[in-house]
């Protein structure tokens, strides 16, 4: 049967191409010293477990480090060690706010003990209403005093913040009083705490040391 010369040429070319590819593969394997790994094997080597075997020990160690850091930061705030306080407490405008609030006399500083005393007295008067003359009037007077005191605190805090806000903007810019900084709430919450209970601890024992 006659064979087409064109077909013979194509078969010969295909055979030569196959021999060349095999030779190239052998050279690459010889150069590497080992056969090229299969794609499946290569992918398997890159797989890492999502949860390490010692995850429980790692979590325990992480909690221990977190506890140590929190204890260190709390102790720093209790002693006034600025360098070891939490990052937020080291912000310059927060330091300024603390010094400003600690330097002034704040009406709201005694809110918690005063409110507690008034509420206890109200409970006592109500409990012994039959034995105490004018118990209803006394209760109303106590509650009125509490609300008047609360109103005075609000006025004092508003006046303080308006002045403090201007000083902060002049010294540190608008970022110091930005909404996300919560500088206002930070100032008034400190102003209604007893001075000796404040954290971080006031830098000066006495009032009057105004920040520059």
NORCORDA-V374455 format. One record per backbone hydrogen bond with DSSP energy under -0.5 kcal/mol. CO is the residue of the C=O (numbers start at 0). NH is the residue of the N-H. Records with the same first field share a line. If there is no record, write none. Layout:
# NORCORDA-V374455
CO: NH ; NH
This chain:
# NORCORDA-V374455
1: 3
3: 7
4: 8
5: 9
6: 10
7: 11
8: 12
9: 13
10: 14
11: 15
12: 16
13: 17
14: 18
15: 19
16: 20
17: 21
18: 22
19: 23
20: 24
21: 25
22: 26
23: 27
24: 28
25: 29
26: 30
27: 31
28: 32 ; 33
37: 41
38: 42
39: 43
40: 44
41: 45
42: 46
43: 46
49: 51
51: 54
53: 57
54: 58
55: 59
56: 60
57: 61
58: 62
59: 63
60: 64
61: 65
62: 66
63: 67
64: 68
65: 69
66: 70
67: 71
68: 72
69: 73
70: 74
71: 75
72: 76
73: 77
74: 78
75: 79 ; 80
76: 200
79: 81
80: 83
81: 84
85: 88 ; 89
86: 89
87: 90
90: 93 ; 94
91: 95
92: 96
93: 97
94: 98
95: 99
96: 100
97: 101
98: 102
99: 103
100: 103
102: 207
103: 105
104: 106
105: 108
106: 109
107: 110
109: 113
110: 114
111: 115
112: 116
113: 117
114: 118
115: 119
116: 120
117: 121
118: 122
119: 123
120: 124
121: 125
122: 126
123: 127
125: 128
127: 131
130: 132
131: 134
133: 137
134: 138
135: 139
136: 140
137: 141
138: 142
139: 143
140: 144
141: 145
142: 146
143: 147
144: 148
145: 149
146: 150
147: 151
148: 152
149: 153
150: 154
151: 155
152: 156
153: 157
154: 158
155: 159
156: 160
157: 161
158: 162
159: 163
160: 164
161: 165
162: 166
163: 167
164: 168
165: 169
166: 170
167: 171 ; 172
168: 172
172: 175
173: 176
174: 177
177: 180 ; 181 ; 182
178: 181
181: 185
182: 186
183: 187
184: 188
185: 189
186: 190
187: 191
189: 192
193: 196 ; 197
194: 197
207: 209
